[in-house]
Amino acid sequence: MRKISLFAIALLFLAGCQERELAPLVTSDAKPGTVSNVGVENLPGGAKITYSLPGDPDLLYVVAEYAIRGGEGRRIAKSSVYKNHIVLEGFVSTEPQEVILYAVNRSENRSEPTSVTIQPLKAPIHTVFESLQVAQDFGGVNLHFVNEQRREYVLYTLIKDEDNEWKTYDRLYTSAAEWRHNVRGLPPEETEFAFLFSDKWLNRSDTLFQTLTPMFEIELDKGIWQHYPLNNDYFTPLYPAHPVQNLWSGRTSNYFFLQPYDGIELPLWVTIDLGQKAIFSRFRLNQPTHNNMENWMYTNGSPRKYEIWGSNDPSQDGSWDSWVKLAEFESIKPSGLPLGQLSNEDRAQSRAGEDSNFPQLSEAYRYIRFTVTETWGYTPIIRVSELTLWGQPTD
């Protein structure tokens, strides 16, 4: 009986509820005064507008309304009553633009409009586009650009499909100050490319068209790689579950974990027999990111600077006389954030692995020495998940 009574009370309560529209807590028909003493500082892709606020005690904020992309639509920006300026962004043109300012009170009443003209400087999206450099690369193309203001962009790479229509082949999301990006997976044949940037305001840059031929490469077969220990190598893992062979297991779910004896400092190295000679084109290093862990990304024992040496007849004593330094590589953190801080771009690159190109080589090598000269944690501890090589086998 008690359950029935409670149910009946609940029904009566729900029946008595009425839908209410959200409305200002303060209601008044009075308009606030207008902003005055308006000044303009034109900025790249925008402007900073300063003003004096009206003396209304219930003033809440100032709103700016303006057209975007040649009148395609309108945008609204707001600034708190505790500020005497408003910053407008997202303009792609340097033409004069009218901006309408309103003071708004707690009843959401607007003042009479105040018109001001701004003339944005060259938009950052145009500047970053003008810095874009494109070159053919192994398996694709290499893109380089400068983004000094660290704005957020998407860099699109397009190619033509079977119907001769442009399609998006690659997207890079970035806010790095400077970056090199490799677009891979393309055959060594003449290809038409198009490249452009877009920003968070849906502005698009001009389009760069180029016809390039990616250079031939294949991933070297890790199934024939073997550890080739030399007398002065360092390869004994801290734990048996993390041996040097994990460097070419083909899985990023495990890793090589080296912690040398006290007193041993970097550089440290291991030697690998690739099972065949090859002219190397590209190298990838994967930091440990197993189980989506982030505490080893760009920190601790993850290599920051490392080298690849090549030989075809290495001395068993490990002496360097029979080795040739082929490349020096450096791990670059896209965000540039301090140690221990990560951006989404940092996380994405760490999980994907860092690709580095060899300088143009003419000789093929069978043996390599992977040498770590500096880690992100500045310690001799080394943790690496996977190594991958591309090139042209000669055997």
Secondary structure as the mmCIF struct_conf table of DSSP 4:
data_model
#
loop_
_struct_conf.conf_type_id
_struct_conf.id
_struct_conf.beg_label_comp_id
_struct_conf.beg_label_asym_id
_struct_conf.beg_label_seq_id
_struct_conf.end_label_comp_id
_struct_conf.end_label_asym_id
_struct_conf.end_label_seq_id
HELX_RH_AL_P HELX_RH_AL_P1 ARG A 2 GLY A 16
BEND BEND1 LEU A 25 VAL A 26
HELX_LH_PP_P HELX_LH_PP_P1 ALA A 30 VAL A 35
STRN STRN1 SER A 36 LEU A 43
STRN STRN2 PRO A 44 PRO A 44
TURN_TY1_P TURN_TY1_P1 GLY A 45 GLY A 45
STRN STRN3 GLY A 46 SER A 52
HELX_LH_PP_P HELX_LH_PP_P2 LEU A 53 PRO A 54
TURN_TY1_P TURN_TY1_P2 PRO A 57 ASP A 58
STRN STRN4 LEU A 59 ILE A 68
HELX_RH_3T_P HELX_RH_3T_P1 ARG A 69 GLY A 71
TURN_TY1_P TURN_TY1_P3 GLU A 72 GLU A 72
STRN STRN5 GLY A 73 SER A 80
TURN_TY1_P TURN_TY1_P4 VAL A 81 TYR A 82
BEND BEND2 ASN A 84 ASN A 84
STRN STRN6 HIS A 85 LEU A 88
BEND BEND3 GLU A 95 GLU A 95
STRN STRN7 GLN A 97 ASN A 105
TURN_TY1_P TURN_TY1_P5 ARG A 106 SER A 107
STRN STRN8 ARG A 110 ARG A 110
STRN STRN9 THR A 114 ILE A 118
STRN STRN10 LEU A 121 LEU A 121
BEND BEND4 LYS A 122 LYS A 122
HELX_RH_AL_P HELX_RH_AL_P2 PRO A 124 GLU A 130
TURN_TY1_P TURN_TY1_P6 SER A 131 SER A 131
STRN STRN11 GLN A 133 ASP A 137
STRN STRN12 PHE A 138 PHE A 138
TURN_TY1_P TURN_TY1_P7 GLY A 139 GLY A 139
STRN STRN13 GLY A 140 VAL A 146
TURN_TY1_P TURN_TY1_P8 GLU A 148 GLN A 149
STRN STRN14 TYR A 153 LYS A 160
TURN_TY1_P TURN_TY1_P9 GLU A 162 ASP A 163
BEND BEND5 ASN A 164 ASN A 164
STRN STRN15 TRP A 166 THR A 174
BEND BEND6 ALA A 177 ALA A 177
STRN STRN16 GLU A 178 VAL A 183
BEND BEND7 PRO A 188 GLU A 189
STRN STRN17 THR A 191 ASP A 199
TURN_TY1_P TURN_TY1_P10 LYS A 200 TRP A 201
STRN STRN18 ARG A 204 ARG A 204
STRN STRN19 LEU A 208 LEU A 212
HELX_LH_PP_P HELX_LH_PP_P3 PRO A 214 PRO A 214
STRN STRN20 MET A 215 MET A 215
HELX_LH_PP_P HELX_LH_PP_P4 PHE A 216 PHE A 216
STRN STRN21 ILE A 218 GLU A 219
HELX_RH_3T_P HELX_RH_3T_P2 LYS A 222 ILE A 224
STRN STRN22 GLN A 226 HIS A 227
TURN_TY1_P TURN_TY1_P11 ASN A 231 ASN A 232
STRN STRN23 PRO A 237 PRO A 237
BEND BEND8 LEU A 238 TYR A 239
TURN_TY1_P TURN_TY1_P12 PRO A 240 ALA A 241
BEND BEND9 HIS A 242 HIS A 242
HELX_RH_3T_P HELX_RH_3T_P3 VAL A 244 TRP A 248
BEND BEND10 SER A 249 GLY A 250
BEND BEND11 THR A 252 ASN A 254
STRN STRN24 PHE A 256 LEU A 258
HELX_LH_PP_P HELX_LH_PP_P5 PRO A 260 TYR A 261
TURN_TY1_P TURN_TY1_P13 ASP A 262 GLY A 263
BEND BEND12 LEU A 266 LEU A 266
STRN STRN25 LEU A 268 ASN A 286
HELX_RH_3T_P HELX_RH_3T_P4 HIS A 290 ASN A 292
TURN_TY1_P TURN_TY1_P14 ASN A 295 TYR A 298
BEND BEND13 THR A 299 THR A 299
TURN_TY1_P TURN_TY1_P15 ASN A 300 GLY A 301
BEND BEND14 SER A 302 SER A 302
STRN STRN26 PRO A 303 SER A 311
BEND BEND15 ASN A 312 ASP A 313
TURN_TY1_P TURN_TY1_P16 GLN A 316 ASP A 317
HELX_RH_3T_P HELX_RH_3T_P5 TRP A 320 SER A 322
STRN STRN27 VAL A 324 GLU A 330
TURN_TY1_P TURN_TY1_P17 PRO A 334 SER A 335
HELX_LH_PP_P HELX_LH_PP_P6 LEU A 337 PRO A 338
TURN_TY1_P TURN_TY1_P18 LEU A 339 GLY A 340
HELX_RH_AL_P HELX_RH_AL_P3 ASN A 344 ALA A 352
STRN STRN28 GLU A 354 ASN A 357
HELX_LH_PP_P HELX_LH_PP_P7 PHE A 358 GLN A 360
BEND BEND16 GLU A 363 GLU A 363
STRN STRN29 TYR A 365 THR A 375
TURN_TY1_P TURN_TY1_P19 TRP A 376 GLY A 377
BEND BEND17 TYR A 378 PRO A 380
STRN STRN30 ILE A 382 VAL A 384
STRN STRN31 GLU A 386 PRO A 393
#
